[in-house]
Amino acid sequence: MKILLVRVSSLGDVLHNMPIVADILTYFPTAEIDWVVEEAYVDLIKLNTSVKKIIPFALRRWRKNLLSPSVYAEMAAFRKSLQSVRYDVILDTQGLLKTGIIMGLARGGIKVGLANRTEGSGYEPASRFFHTLSVKVEKQSHAVLRGRLVAAQALGYVNKINNVPPNFGLQTPDLLPHWLPENRYVVFFHGTAGAHKKWPAHDWITLGKHINRLGYPILLAWGNHTEMLEAEQLAAHSANAQVLPQLSMMEAIVLAQRASLVVGVDTGLTHIAAAFNRPTVELYCASSRRKFEGNWSEKIINLGDKGTPPNVTEVIAAVDRLINIENKGAFQS
């Protein structure tokens, strides 16, 4: 059986789609699974070696210069690659018009997508035009479970994934950046695209001083100039904090995967640390914890919720708990 997954963005959403691959292969071990994804996230998909073919989609770049002959040629090549295989099942777990159009362009028999919006998600009802089957899910479904349910309903194993933890299928990146410490370290993922999702700087500073007293170096990553300035501000108040250079996607994944502890806001890199089952404290300030929380491992502590950011005292308590357990050897990589 040949199956196509359509989930093009963003980083956290693509990650949360990963367990579908392991689910399918549990019940259809010989299935061949391809994936359409925005070109920026191709390297993440490559870490799941069970995906046979990755079809890069570059709408974010194409739409900046749609009349360019080179862009037109790339779009034609994308369509040719997409239509080079006839699929038995095509799954769109994003529910946008653009992903519906991709589904419509793909060659296949059964085309399955979301029937309704879920809490806090982007959804465009017009996407249903391209479905042969629309799957209704609970409005308060977890981001990981939502996609798993769409695939399970399409392929007939919907009653077999209840209480089965997600398997993200991520392999360890084959990369060792020069800046990576040899010893244990803590990572702060403080940056996020939405300012309302950030945790207050003074709380990061207080937490940083506490972690310094525990003897751990703190690595600070950033994705743009504003986040770099914020990282420098945090580092100025922590004796053992280091602002990293701007990282590639794979370098950022290595940073998360090798950390002794990650503390981060609701952002893709925090969720990647949780997917690798690293000790992780997830901080929710303006998004629904119920939808995104890492709920598959005791190594993950989720704090705060939409409109009620966690206070620094409870974050410090969570950090101490995870570090104490790790020091006792209960969390082994």
Phi, psi and omega per residue, in radians:
M1 nan 2.372 3.130
K2 -1.901 2.200 -3.039
I3 -2.219 2.406 3.086
L4 -2.020 2.238 3.024
L5 -1.754 2.309 3.072
V6 -2.039 1.792 3.027
R7 -2.587 1.790 -2.896
V8 -1.631 -0.484 -3.088
S9 -2.850 3.014 -0.195
S10 -1.623 -2.870 -3.050
L11 -0.959 -0.942 -3.109
G12 -1.119 -0.662 -3.123
D13 -1.209 -0.688 3.071
V14 -1.094 -0.784 3.096
L15 -1.004 -0.814 -3.095
H16 -1.162 -0.244 3.084
N17 -1.476 -0.292 -3.010
M18 -0.972 -0.725 -3.070
P19 -1.068 -0.298 3.079
I20 -1.000 -0.657 -3.090
V21 -1.073 -0.883 3.141
A22 -1.115 -0.677 3.113
D23 -1.028 -0.863 -3.102
I24 -1.048 -0.798 -3.073
L25 -1.236 -0.357 3.039
T26 -1.120 -0.690 -3.062
Y27 -1.787 -0.298 3.095
F28 -2.373 1.330 -2.977
P29 -1.061 -0.407 -3.105
T30 -1.731 0.116 3.132
A31 -1.106 2.557 3.053
E32 -1.907 2.132 -3.000
I33 -2.022 2.151 3.031
D34 -1.912 2.870 -3.050
W35 -2.525 2.275 2.980
V36 -1.690 2.203 -3.070
V37 -2.601 2.642 3.036
E38 -0.998 2.484 -3.029
E39 -1.001 -0.485 -3.112
A40 -1.140 -0.359 -3.037
Y41 -1.951 0.211 3.137
V42 -1.049 -0.745 -3.108
D43 -1.081 -0.596 3.093
L44 -1.128 -0.789 3.139
I45 -1.095 -0.595 -3.132
K46 -1.076 -0.396 3.120
L47 -1.270 -0.209 3.031
N48 -1.790 1.691 -3.013
T49 -1.267 -0.076 3.094
S50 -1.426 -0.189 3.048
V51 -1.437 2.129 -3.030
K52 -1.310 -0.866 -3.045
K53 -2.352 2.324 3.074
I54 -1.884 2.213 -3.129
I55 -1.899 1.819 -3.098
P56 -1.211 2.458 3.134
F57 -2.174 2.277 -2.981
A58 -2.194 0.697 -3.081
L59 -1.027 -0.662 -3.113
R60 -1.018 -0.628 3.125
R61 -1.504 -0.715 -3.093
W62 -1.039 -0.736 -3.009
R63 -1.212 -0.180 3.073
K64 -1.323 -0.320 -3.085
N65 -2.707 1.023 -3.015
L66 -1.086 -0.435 -3.097
L67 -1.528 -0.039 3.140
S68 -1.225 2.345 3.096
P69 -1.014 -0.621 -3.132
S70 -1.187 -0.666 3.099
V71 -1.167 -0.745 3.106
Y72 -1.026 -0.718 3.134
A73 -1.145 -0.696 3.111
E74 -1.122 -0.724 3.136
M75 -1.123 -0.681 3.097
A76 -1.139 -0.683 3.115
A77 -1.168 -0.659 3.080
F78 -1.061 -0.824 -3.132
R79 -1.089 -0.698 3.132
K80 -1.104 -0.757 3.120
S81 -1.126 -0.745 -3.139
L82 -1.064 -0.662 -3.052
Q83 -1.664 0.133 -3.118
S84 -1.311 -0.267 3.137
V85 -2.181 2.462 2.988
R86 -1.691 2.069 -3.045
Y87 -1.633 2.598 3.038
D88 -1.361 -0.677 -3.122
V89 -2.433 2.366 3.057
I90 -2.114 2.245 -3.067
L91 -2.060 2.117 3.022
D92 -1.923 1.882 -3.109
T93 -1.775 0.162 -3.133
Q94 -1.735 -0.621 3.023
G95 1.293 0.558 3.085
L96 -1.901 2.825 3.131
L97 -1.059 -0.716 -3.106
K98 -1.138 -0.654 3.119
T99 -1.304 -0.527 3.029
G100 -1.123 -0.697 3.112
I101 -1.121 -0.716 3.072
I102 -1.029 -0.797 3.093
M103 -1.014 -0.743 -3.138
G104 -1.125 -0.618 3.139
L105 -1.282 -0.533 -3.105
A106 -1.180 2.604 3.130
R107 -1.608 2.160 -3.141
G108 3.115 2.966 -3.090
G109 -1.588 -1.093 -3.072
I110 -1.702 2.160 -3.131
K111 -2.112 2.003 -2.935
V112 -2.109 2.346 3.122
G113 -2.620 -3.027 -3.090
L114 -1.336 2.437 3.103
A115 -1.589 -0.269 -3.011
N116 -2.703 2.864 3.063
R117 -1.346 2.568 2.977
T118 -1.980 2.901 -3.043
E119 -0.958 2.174 3.038
G120 1.310 0.166 -3.079
S121 -1.815 2.672 2.953
G122 -1.378 2.367 -3.134
Y123 -2.716 2.380 3.128
E124 -2.187 1.943 -3.063
P125 -0.949 -0.456 -3.139
A126 -1.070 -0.352 3.138
S127 -1.090 -0.436 -3.109
R128 -1.169 -0.319 3.132
F129 -0.994 -0.500 -3.038
F130 -1.651 0.000 -3.073
H131 -1.494 2.608 2.795
T132 -1.758 -0.325 3.060
L133 -2.508 2.209 3.079
S134 -1.929 2.222 -3.047
V135 -1.796 2.162 3.095
K136 -1.533 2.315 3.112
V137 -2.178 2.803 3.125
E138 -1.073 2.463 -3.080
K139 -1.110 -0.416 -3.135
Q140 -1.853 0.510 -3.139
S141 -1.152 2.512 3.019
H142 -1.136 2.562 -3.085
A143 -1.025 -0.633 3.119
V144 -1.273 -0.801 -3.079
L145 -1.151 -0.585 -3.102
R146 -0.977 -0.895 3.131
G147 -1.153 -0.688 3.135
R148 -1.061 -0.660 -3.134
L149 -1.207 -0.661 3.101
V150 -1.054 -0.828 3.137
A151 -1.155 -0.723 -3.109
A152 -1.133 -0.675 3.112
Q153 -1.162 -0.698 -3.118
A154 -1.175 -0.591 -2.987
L155 -1.894 0.013 2.944
G156 1.518 0.408 3.082
Y157 -2.158 0.508 -3.010
V158 -1.063 -0.503 -3.121
N159 -1.521 0.049 -3.051
K160 -1.868 -0.010 -3.116
I161 -1.859 -0.019 3.095
N162 -1.042 2.253 3.111
N163 1.103 0.294 3.047
V164 -1.684 2.014 -3.109
P165 -1.042 2.568 3.124
P166 -1.211 2.473 3.058
N167 -1.964 1.924 -3.059
F168 -1.390 -0.290 3.044
G169 1.136 0.448 -3.065
L170 -1.496 2.250 3.056
Q171 -1.546 2.700 3.096
T172 -1.189 2.210 3.140
P173 -1.060 2.457 3.126
D174 -1.574 1.308 -3.039
L175 -2.739 2.412 3.116
L176 -2.377 1.532 -3.107
P177 -1.081 2.612 -3.081
H178 -1.132 -0.441 -3.077
W179 -1.506 -0.084 -3.055
L180 -1.294 2.162 -3.134
P181 -1.114 2.611 3.064
E182 -1.336 -0.510 -3.100
N183 -1.751 -3.105 -3.074
R184 -1.166 2.609 -3.131
Y185 -2.656 2.824 3.095
V186 -1.965 2.504 3.101
V187 -2.006 2.382 2.954
F188 -1.867 2.057 2.957
F189 -1.747 1.508 -3.038
H190 -1.606 -0.352 -3.029
G191 -1.546 2.570 3.080
T192 -2.781 2.681 -3.064
A193 -1.115 -0.554 -3.120
G194 -1.722 2.073 -3.113
A195 -1.038 -0.543 -3.115
H196 -1.216 -0.258 -3.140
K197 -1.597 -0.039 -3.076
K198 -1.390 2.681 3.052
W199 -1.682 2.510 -3.031
P200 -1.015 2.469 -3.112
A201 -1.041 -0.684 -3.113
H202 -1.137 -0.513 3.079
D203 -1.273 -0.681 3.055
W204 -1.049 -0.720 -3.130
I205 -1.103 -0.790 3.109
T206 -1.073 -0.757 3.116
L207 -1.117 -0.722 3.141
G208 -1.057 -0.733 3.116
K209 -1.116 -0.650 3.121
H210 -1.150 -0.755 -3.133
I211 -1.181 -0.613 3.045
N212 -1.033 -0.697 3.136
R213 -1.155 -0.430 3.097
L214 -1.420 -0.170 3.055
G215 1.626 0.217 -3.128
Y216 -1.727 2.393 2.947
P217 -1.277 2.640 3.135
I218 -2.020 2.218 3.081
L219 -1.813 2.314 -3.081
L220 -2.027 2.075 3.111
A221 -1.746 2.777 3.123
W222 -2.654 2.755 -3.095
G223 -2.109 -0.207 3.118
N224 -2.647 3.104 -3.043
H225 -1.087 -0.728 3.139
T226 -1.072 -0.792 3.128
E227 -1.150 -0.571 3.091
M228 -1.122 -0.745 3.115
L229 -1.123 -0.680 3.098
E230 -1.119 -0.709 3.115
A231 -1.107 -0.726 3.126
E232 -1.120 -0.641 3.096
Q233 -1.116 -0.770 3.127
L234 -1.128 -0.741 -3.109
A235 -1.137 -0.539 -3.130
A236 -1.137 -0.342 -3.116
H237 -1.838 0.045 -3.109
S238 -2.218 2.144 -3.011
A239 -1.121 -0.479 -3.023
N240 -2.112 0.619 -3.127
A241 -1.825 2.512 -3.105
Q242 -2.248 2.205 3.024
V243 -1.485 2.103 -3.092
L244 -1.390 2.814 2.964
P245 -1.177 2.931 3.092
Q246 -1.124 2.278 -2.988
L247 -1.784 2.592 2.937
S248 -1.285 2.958 3.107
M249 -0.993 -0.813 -3.093
M250 -1.180 -0.649 3.098
E251 -1.110 -0.699 3.120
A252 -1.146 -0.637 3.104
I253 -1.157 -0.751 3.086
V254 -1.040 -0.762 3.122
L255 -0.970 -0.803 -3.133
A256 -1.220 -0.737 -3.012
Q257 -1.220 -0.484 -3.079
R258 -1.739 -0.034 -3.073
A259 -1.194 2.543 2.999
S260 -1.295 -0.518 3.128
L261 -2.752 2.425 3.057
V262 -2.115 2.306 2.962
V263 -2.088 2.175 -3.071
G264 -2.731 2.721 3.065
V265 -1.358 3.137 -3.112
D266 -1.244 1.546 -3.138
T267 -2.566 2.834 -3.019
G268 -0.992 -0.703 -3.089
L269 -1.215 -0.588 3.034
T270 -1.093 -0.745 -3.135
H271 -1.193 -0.530 3.072
I272 -1.141 -0.753 3.078
A273 -0.996 -0.761 3.131
A274 -1.147 -0.642 3.131
A275 -1.145 -0.541 3.060
F276 -1.451 0.043 -3.133
N277 1.060 0.593 2.988
R278 -1.361 2.625 3.036
P279 -1.003 2.063 -2.972
T280 -2.395 2.335 2.980
V281 -1.907 1.987 -3.131
E282 -1.676 2.252 -3.092
L283 -1.895 2.078 3.136
Y284 -1.898 2.147 -3.101
C285 -2.060 -0.645 -3.049
A286 -2.418 0.137 3.101
S287 -2.213 2.835 -3.046
S288 -1.287 2.040 3.092
R289 -1.070 -0.673 -3.087
R290 -1.020 -0.551 -3.080
K291 -1.411 -0.607 -2.955
F292 -2.008 -0.207 -2.973
E293 -1.028 2.527 3.012
G294 -1.318 1.781 -3.013
N295 -1.979 0.362 -3.055
W296 -1.935 0.057 -3.080
S297 -2.656 2.536 3.066
E298 -1.262 -0.176 3.110
K299 -1.377 -0.104 -3.069
I300 -1.978 2.188 3.078
I301 -2.027 2.206 -3.096
N302 -1.894 2.223 -3.074
L303 -2.259 2.613 3.129
G304 1.407 -3.094 3.113
D305 -2.953 3.113 -3.122
K306 -1.018 2.057 3.117
G307 1.467 -0.074 -3.140
T308 -2.361 1.349 -3.133
P309 -1.039 2.618 3.112
P310 -1.230 2.616 3.055
N311 -1.532 2.802 -3.002
V312 -1.166 -0.488 3.137
T313 -1.112 -0.774 -3.129
E314 -1.274 -0.501 3.070
V315 -1.195 -0.752 3.090
I316 -1.057 -0.721 3.117
A317 -1.084 -0.700 3.128
A318 -1.162 -0.736 3.102
V319 -1.051 -0.822 -3.139
D320 -1.064 -0.708 -3.130
R321 -1.088 -0.822 -3.111
L322 -1.195 -0.703 3.130
I323 -1.161 -0.698 3.110
N324 -1.097 -0.719 3.141
I325 -1.180 -0.711 3.126
E326 -1.115 -0.732 -3.133
N327 -1.114 -0.463 3.093
K328 -1.432 -0.072 3.081
G329 1.524 0.196 -3.113
A330 -1.326 -0.460 3.140
F331 -1.870 1.829 3.104
Q332 -1.936 2.429 3.141
S333 -1.176 nan nan
